[in-house]
Amino acid sequence: MKQSTLSLSIAALLSALSAPASAGLLDGASLAWEHKHDASNNYLSEILGFDALNNQVWVSGVSGVDVLNARTGAFVQRIDVSAHGSVNSVAIHNGIAALAIENTTNRALPGVVQLYSTTTRSLLSGTNTITVGALPDMLTFTKDGSKLLVANEATPNASGYGTRTTAANVYPASFGAGSADPVGTVSIIDMASRAVTATANPNLASVSRTGSALRTNTGMDFEPEYIAVNAAGTKAYVSLQEANGLGVLNLQTGQFDQVVGLGLKDFSAPGNAIDSLDSTGNSYAPKAVNAKGLYMPDGVATYEVNGQTYIVTANEGDFREDDADRARGNATGLGGTGDLARLRVSTTDSAPGSFVAAGGRSFSILNERGEQVFDSGNMLEQAAAAAGVYDDGRSADKGVEPEGVEIMEINGRTIAFIGLERTLKASVAAFDITDPENVTFLKLLTSDVARAPEGLKGFRLGDDYYLAFSSEGTSATAPNANYTTAFHLATAVPEPETGALMLAGVAVLAAAARRRRQG
């Protein structure tokens, strides 16, 4: 009987040792707080920054920034920047908050970056306003804070796009260069001098182009959308969303080394089935369809595994703002029927019998060469459907539209949080990506009052891990409001050599079993 008990104990220890390290990691995740922003005067909630010096969250949104208590969500202060333009993004490092502000008179003109003290919540003394490129849409610091990188998206005004050069109803279509399309660039700001030291242009002929399905015939140039920097601060990875590309920016030379075309996703392949019809009621009915998707990532983030950099991409998909490069599958000249009739497809990539939609409805993990090592297939939409938040009204467009990504280290595991812009409730999916080739779904976090999470920010207060996200849309129960939501994810645990302790326990039990058998 004693031998049986010892055998069971050994088996239990071995079972615990072999269990997934992330099992139960977010089981206790719970809503910490929700802050309803006063949306009057065009104050919205879009992008977040975390100030570790003062334990505050800065929420940017068009007219200015709302500063909140990171633990409670209580309102601290509003910073109005409307006199300078529209604020699109905020990034914080070591007590300095940087705001990306576009020119609201004419977005094709240069914008500015303004620098604030997070302690006084006022502009820094000395140089505090720096001119950058057109429509600065996102910015981020390098890990050491020595550089500030600004994605100047440079989206043209409505009249600035290129016009169609191919006949109507002939596919694939092609568009010429825009008549007034400002150049998409990345501004590199040296924080010691607070000056732009380089302007990187991914459109230059000297920048090599690799990969596949890079869109160059859309009537606009490459538009930097989002930036993620490697741990060493030597390279930045820039999503060029509408071009279905990823730019690799060399921070030592200040120029792009290459632009990688991210290829196509096959929606007929196992695990990639989509619901392409928005007429099936509020339900999710995925099918393998004869269509492909352009990944077209919005948010990107990096992490390191064994000294190698990996890039996580949220494959939202996007077209020109004037929609000239999209059509329904059943448009004249394309002839899509059945499951493909209503699917929104790219006019510059589709042809009769060959349909290419925008977005991968997924997130991917790429190596530092831009090669895909993992894609989530339809896991995001499966998770949304299982939680009852899948929005069938978006099925024929881009599905759940994964937009943002945030990566956190929680109790020794690397967790990716993917914000889903198009669900019935604000939803963020969590995955264990510690092993980039063996990814595990953990949990879907949802808010009952908000919709369309835009920005995500993870942070730690003492032993507690949090994820906050800002939402630019509202639910039916809370219309005309913007929210910032925070979840308490987990509490830090001590980090003993758990595996070694378990193995030692197994050895002790085994020795005891041998002694009893010998006695």
DRENLUM-773550 format. One line per 2 residues: number of its first residue (from 1); their letters; for each residue x, y, z of C-alpha. Coordinates in steps of 0.02 Angstrom, whole numbers. Example, Ala and Ser with C-alpha at 12.3 -4.5 7.8 and 13.67 -1.06 7.14 Angstrom:
1) as) 615,-225,390 ~ 684,-53,357
END
This chain:
1) mk) 0,0,0 ~ 142,119,46
3) qs) 232,77,-116 ~ 73,116,-213
5) tl) 59,285,-125 ~ 240,326,-165
7) sl) 214,277,-347 ~ 63,391,-357
9) si) 162,534,-279 ~ 303,511,-404
11) aa) 176,506,-546 ~ 94,666,-483
13) ll) 261,756,-475 ~ 309,699,-649
15) sa) 139,753,-714 ~ 160,926,-637
17) ls) 333,938,-712 ~ 268,899,-887
19) ap) 115,1014,-878 ~ 119,1169,-990
21) as) 208,1307,-894 ~ 71,1431,-937
23) ag) -71,1318,-879 ~ -184,1422,-767
25) ll) -74,1577,-786 ~ -219,1695,-822
27) dg) -359,1596,-741 ~ -375,1728,-607
29) as) -375,1876,-726 ~ -513,1998,-679
31) la) -575,2172,-720 ~ -480,2299,-615
33) we) -562,2460,-672 ~ -645,2551,-817
35) hk) -633,2737,-845 ~ -763,2826,-950
37) hd) -684,2973,-1040 ~ -776,3135,-1066
39) as) -787,3129,-1255 ~ -840,3311,-1273
41) nn) -731,3425,-1377 ~ -663,3275,-1471
43) yl) -573,3194,-1325 ~ -561,3010,-1368
45) se) -466,2859,-1305 ~ -345,2781,-1428
47) il) -164,2749,-1376 ~ -91,2717,-1203
49) gf) 73,2750,-1117 ~ 125,2695,-942
51) da) 225,2809,-827 ~ 320,2696,-706
53) ln) 387,2844,-606 ~ 215,2903,-552
55) nq) 111,2745,-584 ~ -2,2833,-707
57) vw) -77,2792,-876 ~ -79,2924,-1012
59) vs) -221,2902,-1138 ~ -205,2999,-1301
61) gv) -351,3040,-1413 ~ -364,3180,-1542
63) sg) -386,3336,-1436 ~ -269,3288,-1296
65) vd) -219,3166,-1161 ~ -309,3103,-1006
67) vl) -194,3052,-863 ~ -262,2914,-750
69) na) -210,2826,-591 ~ -143,2659,-652
71) rt) -209,2559,-504 ~ -383,2633,-489
73) ga) -419,2719,-655 ~ -459,2880,-564
75) fv) -444,3038,-668 ~ -289,3143,-631
77) qr) -277,3276,-766 ~ -321,3322,-944
79) id) -188,3395,-1057 ~ -259,3493,-1204
81) vs) -151,3497,-1361 ~ -287,3549,-1484
83) ah) -199,3715,-1516 ~ -56,3618,-1594
85) gs) -155,3484,-1688 ~ -226,3310,-1661
87) vn) -130,3191,-1549 ~ -117,3016,-1624
89) sv) -1,2926,-1505 ~ 95,2934,-1341
91) ai) 253,2847,-1283 ~ 336,2863,-1112
93) hn) 513,2828,-1053 ~ 595,2876,-889
95) gi) 483,3023,-849 ~ 467,3092,-1025
97) aa) 304,3078,-1122 ~ 314,3103,-1309
99) la) 156,3150,-1405 ~ 137,3128,-1594
101) ie) 32,3273,-1660 ~ -30,3291,-1839
103) nt) -66,3454,-1927 ~ -255,3472,-1923
105) tn) -258,3613,-2050 ~ -181,3499,-2181
107) ra) -123,3326,-2132 ~ -7,3320,-2283
109) lp) 101,3452,-2198 ~ 233,3410,-2067
111) gv) 174,3367,-1893 ~ 264,3385,-1727
113) vq) 318,3286,-1576 ~ 297,3369,-1407
115) ly) 391,3316,-1251 ~ 314,3324,-1077
117) st) 374,3290,-901 ~ 266,3153,-827
119) tt) 295,3225,-653 ~ 240,3405,-687
121) rs) 132,3353,-836 ~ 193,3508,-927
123) ll) 307,3536,-1075 ~ 491,3503,-1042
125) sg) 604,3653,-1025 ~ 718,3684,-1173
127) tn) 675,3604,-1338 ~ 504,3524,-1320
129) ti) 426,3534,-1493 ~ 509,3444,-1638
131) tv) 451,3451,-1819 ~ 435,3280,-1903
133) ga) 353,3211,-2061 ~ 174,3216,-2120
135) lp) 42,3135,-2010 ~ 148,3065,-1868
137) dm) 38,2919,-1818 ~ 142,2820,-1694
139) lt) 303,2838,-1595 ~ 412,2733,-1482
141) ft) 574,2746,-1384 ~ 719,2627,-1401
143) kd) 743,2520,-1245 ~ 880,2633,-1175
145) gs) 782,2791,-1215 ~ 921,2865,-1321
147) kl) 814,2875,-1478 ~ 633,2914,-1515
149) lv) 563,2842,-1677 ~ 412,2920,-1762
151) an) 307,2835,-1896 ~ 254,2972,-2016
153) ea) 112,2885,-2106 ~ 90,3028,-2230
155) tp) -82,2974,-2289 ~ -132,3091,-2431
157) na) -285,3200,-2429 ~ -430,3132,-2530
159) sg) -371,3217,-2690 ~ -192,3160,-2669
161) yg) -213,2977,-2713 ~ -161,2909,-2881
163) tr) -298,2878,-3009 ~ -337,2715,-3097
165) tt) -232,2680,-3250 ~ -322,2521,-3303
167) aa) -496,2515,-3378 ~ -647,2501,-3266
169) nv) -702,2323,-3227 ~ -532,2254,-3280
171) yp) -435,2162,-3144 ~ -311,2169,-3069
173) as) -324,2358,-3070 ~ -176,2476,-3061
175) fg) -159,2654,-3001 ~ -29,2785,-3044
177) ag) 70,2889,-2922 ~ -26,3013,-2817
179) sa) -25,3195,-2870 ~ -2,3259,-2693
181) dp) 53,3111,-2589 ~ 176,3159,-2451
183) vg) 318,3037,-2425 ~ 297,2908,-2288
185) tv) 451,2908,-2176 ~ 518,2870,-2003
187) si) 596,3014,-1906 ~ 738,2965,-1789
189) id) 754,3088,-1645 ~ 912,3091,-1539
191) ma) 849,3121,-1362 ~ 1013,3197,-1302
193) sr) 1000,3341,-1426 ~ 811,3328,-1451
195) av) 834,3343,-1638 ~ 793,3238,-1790
197) ta) 957,3158,-1841 ~ 891,3050,-1984
199) ta) 736,3030,-2090 ~ 719,2854,-2156
201) np) 623,2829,-2318 ~ 567,2651,-2362
203) nl) 518,2708,-2538 ~ 696,2737,-2599
205) as) 755,2633,-2746 ~ 910,2587,-2646
207) vs) 804,2491,-2520 ~ 797,2307,-2569
209) rt) 629,2224,-2587 ~ 607,2042,-2540
211) gs) 466,1923,-2500 ~ 305,1920,-2601
213) al) 138,2008,-2626 ~ 209,2180,-2590
215) rt) 79,2305,-2654 ~ 157,2442,-2760
217) nt) 15,2484,-2880 ~ -110,2562,-2760
219) gm) -86,2746,-2801 ~ 7,2785,-2640
221) df) 181,2758,-2573 ~ 235,2653,-2424
223) ep) 154,2723,-2267 ~ 238,2678,-2100
225) ey) 103,2624,-1979 ~ 186,2553,-1824
227) ia) 363,2527,-1758 ~ 441,2394,-1646
229) vn) 625,2397,-1594 ~ 737,2249,-1555
231) aa) 812,2231,-1381 ~ 985,2288,-1436
233) gt) 915,2449,-1509 ~ 1000,2416,-1676
235) ka) 850,2378,-1786 ~ 670,2432,-1797
237) yv) 531,2338,-1885 ~ 402,2450,-1968
239) sl) 232,2391,-2028 ~ 186,2459,-2200
241) qe) 6,2406,-2186 ~ -76,2452,-2350
243) an) 76,2386,-2444 ~ 70,2218,-2354
245) gl) 250,2248,-2305 ~ 372,2255,-2160
247) gv) 516,2378,-2167 ~ 681,2335,-2082
249) ln) 760,2496,-2020 ~ 945,2499,-1976
251) lq) 961,2616,-1827 ~ 1150,2626,-1846
253) tg) 1140,2697,-2023 ~ 971,2781,-2002
255) qf) 906,2704,-2163 ~ 798,2556,-2215
257) dq) 894,2399,-2263 ~ 746,2313,-2344
259) vv) 558,2301,-2364 ~ 485,2126,-2351
261) gl) 324,2078,-2439 ~ 226,1972,-2316
263) gl) 143,1857,-2442 ~ -32,1786,-2448
265) kd) -134,1679,-2330 ~ -232,1535,-2405
267) fs) -409,1534,-2336 ~ -439,1361,-2409
269) ap) -299,1282,-2307 ~ -334,1180,-2148
271) gn) -356,1292,-1997 ~ -380,1449,-2102
273) ai) -567,1437,-2142 ~ -663,1601,-2133
275) ds) -844,1656,-2126 ~ -856,1759,-2286
277) ld) -1042,1794,-2276 ~ -1124,1928,-2171
279) st) -1297,1856,-2199 ~ -1291,1705,-2084
281) gn) -1367,1792,-1934 ~ -1262,1835,-1783
283) sy) -1165,1673,-1797 ~ -996,1608,-1851
285) ap) -998,1487,-1998 ~ -820,1463,-2061
287) ka) -786,1376,-2226 ~ -632,1340,-2328
289) vn) -652,1464,-2471 ~ -556,1488,-2632
291) ak) -480,1653,-2580 ~ -321,1722,-2506
293) gl) -284,1862,-2385 ~ -152,1998,-2378
295) ym) -86,1999,-2199 ~ -69,2190,-2192
297) pd) -20,2208,-2008 ~ -61,2360,-1905
299) gv) 21,2340,-1734 ~ 188,2250,-1716
301) at) 295,2204,-1566 ~ 461,2115,-1539
303) ye) 531,1991,-1414 ~ 689,1888,-1396
305) vn) 712,1699,-1386 ~ 887,1629,-1364
307) gq) 963,1789,-1432 ~ 851,1792,-1586
309) ty) 725,1929,-1621 ~ 546,1884,-1666
311) iv) 412,2003,-1727 ~ 228,1981,-1683
313) ta) 107,2059,-1808 ~ -79,2096,-1788
315) ne) -145,2061,-1963 ~ -289,2183,-1974
317) gd) -291,2230,-2159 ~ -328,2401,-2231
319) fr) -372,2487,-2395 ~ -353,2664,-2460
321) ed) -462,2788,-2366 ~ -561,2824,-2524
323) da) -592,2635,-2547 ~ -542,2643,-2731
325) dr) -439,2485,-2711 ~ -577,2374,-2644
327) ar) -735,2294,-2714 ~ -857,2154,-2678
329) gn) -816,1983,-2749 ~ -969,1991,-2862
331) at) -917,2157,-2941 ~ -930,2168,-3130
333) gl) -772,2095,-3201 ~ -736,1985,-3049
335) gg) -889,1874,-3051 ~ -881,1800,-2877
337) tg) -1030,1693,-2826 ~ -1089,1599,-2672
339) dl) -970,1616,-2525 ~ -865,1741,-2622
341) ar) -1003,1855,-2683 ~ -997,1980,-2540
343) lr) -816,1961,-2486 ~ -722,2127,-2490
345) vs) -571,2102,-2602 ~ -424,2203,-2664
347) tt) -450,2271,-2840 ~ -261,2280,-2868
349) ds) -230,2098,-2819 ~ -387,2006,-2874
351) ap) -437,1937,-3043 ~ -583,1832,-3105
353) gs) -572,1668,-3012 ~ -430,1731,-2902
355) fv) -490,1829,-2750 ~ -375,1919,-2628
357) aa) -448,2000,-2473 ~ -373,2121,-2349
359) gg) -311,2054,-2182 ~ -261,1886,-2114
361) rs) -391,1884,-1973 ~ -246,1822,-1867
363) fs) -81,1864,-1786 ~ 85,1800,-1848
365) il) 260,1777,-1779 ~ 404,1818,-1898
367) ne) 590,1793,-1880 ~ 707,1941,-1899
369) rg) 715,1912,-2087 ~ 527,1935,-2099
371) eq) 493,1750,-2128 ~ 337,1680,-2047
373) vf) 365,1547,-1914 ~ 186,1545,-1845
375) ds) 13,1605,-1892 ~ -141,1588,-1783
377) gn) -252,1533,-1927 ~ -432,1563,-1872
379) ml) -398,1544,-1686 ~ -446,1725,-1649
381) eq) -616,1708,-1731 ~ -644,1538,-1650
383) aa) -609,1616,-1480 ~ -727,1762,-1515
385) aa) -864,1643,-1570 ~ -841,1533,-1416
387) ag) -858,1687,-1305 ~ -1015,1745,-1396
389) vy) -936,1907,-1457 ~ -908,1867,-1642
391) dd) -986,2004,-1750 ~ -1057,1921,-1906
393) gr) -1088,2091,-1982 ~ -900,2100,-2013
395) sa) -883,1927,-2091 ~ -878,1985,-2271
397) dk) -753,2122,-2232 ~ -602,2083,-2120
399) gv) -678,1979,-1981 ~ -620,2018,-1804
401) ep) -485,2137,-1870 ~ -339,2107,-1750
403) eg) -264,2280,-1732 ~ -146,2295,-1585
405) ve) -19,2185,-1498 ~ 66,2198,-1329
407) im) 195,2076,-1261 ~ 225,2047,-1076
409) ei) 336,1934,-972 ~ 228,1857,-835
411) ng) 301,1735,-712 ~ 432,1674,-833
413) rt) 317,1659,-984 ~ 304,1773,-1136
415) ia) 123,1821,-1167 ~ 54,1909,-1322
417) fi) -107,2008,-1305 ~ -199,2039,-1469
419) gl) -333,2173,-1476 ~ -484,2134,-1585
421) er) -561,2290,-1660 ~ -722,2212,-1728
423) tl) -813,2109,-1597 ~ -978,2136,-1505
425) ka) -880,2180,-1348 ~ -704,2247,-1329
427) sv) -598,2089,-1335 ~ -414,2051,-1310
429) aa) -347,1876,-1342 ~ -200,1810,-1239
431) fd) -75,1682,-1305 ~ 81,1603,-1232
433) it) 215,1634,-1364 ~ 367,1584,-1259
435) dp) 408,1457,-1394 ~ 369,1547,-1558
437) en) 336,1383,-1647 ~ 225,1310,-1510
439) vt) 95,1442,-1467 ~ -47,1413,-1343
441) fl) -211,1507,-1326 ~ -243,1560,-1146
443) kl) -394,1673,-1127 ~ -506,1804,-1205
445) lt) -527,1961,-1100 ~ -687,2058,-1133
447) sd) -770,2220,-1076 ~ -958,2237,-1062
449) va) -960,2424,-1099 ~ -827,2459,-1228
451) ra) -792,2406,-1407 ~ -649,2418,-1532
453) pe) -490,2415,-1426 ~ -358,2523,-1509
455) gl) -208,2538,-1393 ~ -144,2407,-1269
457) kg) -17,2430,-1130 ~ 47,2304,-1004
459) fr) 125,2361,-841 ~ 171,2301,-668
461) lg) 129,2381,-500 ~ 226,2295,-362
463) dd) 190,2110,-380 ~ 35,2136,-488
465) yy) 28,2125,-677 ~ -99,2230,-772
467) la) -156,2255,-951 ~ -245,2416,-999
469) fs) -328,2449,-1165 ~ -415,2601,-1237
471) se) -570,2583,-1344 ~ -622,2700,-1483
473) gt) -795,2623,-1500 ~ -941,2598,-1381
475) sa) -1069,2464,-1346 ~ -1257,2475,-1366
477) ta) -1273,2493,-1177 ~ -1149,2637,-1168
479) pn) -1160,2739,-1328 ~ -1061,2898,-1363
481) an) -923,2860,-1239 ~ -744,2805,-1245
483) yt) -668,2692,-1113 ~ -501,2639,-1047
485) ta) -509,2467,-966 ~ -382,2380,-856
487) fh) -373,2197,-808 ~ -274,2127,-662
489) la) -189,1980,-745 ~ -88,1890,-614
491) ta) 22,1910,-461 ~ 208,1878,-468
493) vp) 267,1715,-391 ~ 439,1676,-321
495) ep) 558,1605,-449 ~ 647,1458,-368
497) et) 720,1324,-479 ~ 551,1241,-486
499) ga) 599,1103,-604 ~ 755,1060,-505
501) lm) 655,1054,-343 ~ 527,939,-422
503) la) 660,823,-489 ~ 744,820,-318
505) gv) 577,774,-242 ~ 557,632,-366
507) av) 732,569,-323 ~ 695,572,-136
509) la) 532,477,-159 ~ 615,350,-272
511) aa) 754,322,-145 ~ 626,298,-7
513) ar) 534,172,-115 ~ 695,73,-143
515) rr) 734,69,43 ~ 561,3,82
517) rq) 577,-131,-51 ~ 748,-181,17
519) g) 683,-186,196
END
